[in-house]
Amino acid sequence: MENSEPLPGLYMSCLVAILMPIAGLQGPALIFTGGLVMAVFPTMMQSTMRKVVEDDSLPLGHFGSGCYWLSAQIAKLFGYDEKTTTVEDIHFPKDCPSFVKIPYPLRWRCFCAILSFPA
């Protein structure tokens, strides 16, 4: 499956097809706006993704692309410092009681359980 479109593109196009009519778009306006969204988001992010993965093998088309692009532009203003701490540099202690150490599915169930109780 070399050079095939990744599944996130299919997910986003399906979501656009569902949400645009709910927003009241129909006919040519729906087709134009959906096509614009599907073309602009990945195109807007491609120069940033090219810097991250060092080639064009990974496109990013997501509803958060506008915010991702904006944060990348803000980051360019501050530059990159070799001493910057990245996620890979953070080592959580083994006995860390942090919520971060709890596996995601368990965190989600806890969160839902907390929200299910009446206030």
Backbone hydrogen bonds, N-H to C=O, Kabsch-Sander energy under -0.5 kcal/mol:
donor,donor_aa,acceptor,acceptor_aa,energy
4,S,1,M,-1.1
9,G,6,P,-1.4
10,L,6,P,-0.7
10,L,7,L,-0.6
11,Y,7,L,-2.3
12,M,8,P,-2.5
13,S,9,G,-2.2
14,C,10,L,-2.2
15,L,11,Y,-2.3
16,V,12,M,-2.6
17,A,13,S,-2.2
18,I,14,C,-1.4
19,L,15,L,-2.9
20,M,16,V,-2.4
22,I,18,I,-1.0
23,A,19,L,-1.9
24,G,21,P,-1.3
25,L,20,M,-2.1
29,A,26,Q,-1.0
30,L,26,Q,-0.7
31,I,27,G,-2.0
32,F,28,P,-2.9
33,T,29,A,-2.5
34,G,30,L,-2.5
35,G,31,I,-2.3
36,L,32,F,-2.4
37,V,33,T,-2.6
38,M,34,G,-2.4
39,A,35,G,-1.4
40,V,36,L,-3.1
41,F,37,V,-1.7
43,T,39,A,-1.3
44,M,40,V,-3.0
45,M,41,F,-1.4
46,Q,42,P,-1.1
47,S,43,T,-0.5
49,M,45,M,-2.7
50,R,46,Q,-2.5
51,K,47,S,-1.2
52,V,48,T,-1.6
53,V,49,M,-2.8
54,E,50,R,-1.3
62,H,60,L,-0.5
65,S,62,H,-2.1
68,Y,64,G,-2.5
69,W,65,S,-3.1
70,L,66,G,-2.3
71,S,67,C,-2.6
72,A,68,Y,-2.0
73,Q,69,W,-2.1
74,I,70,L,-2.3
75,A,71,S,-2.3
76,K,72,A,-1.7
77,L,73,Q,-1.1
78,F,74,I,-1.0
79,G,75,A,-1.2
84,T,81,D,-2.2
89,D,86,T,-1.0
90,I,86,T,-0.7
90,I,87,V,-1.0
91,H,89,D,-0.5
92,F,90,I,-0.6
96,C,93,P,-1.7
101,K,98,S,-1.0
102,I,99,F,-1.0
106,L,103,P,-0.5
107,R,103,P,-2.3
108,W,104,Y,-2.7
109,R,105,P,-1.9
110,C,106,L,-2.4
111,F,107,R,-2.7
112,C,108,W,-2.5
113,A,109,R,-2.4
114,I,110,C,-2.5
115,L,111,F,-2.1
116,S,112,C,-1.3
117,F,113,A,-0.6
117,F,114,I,-0.9
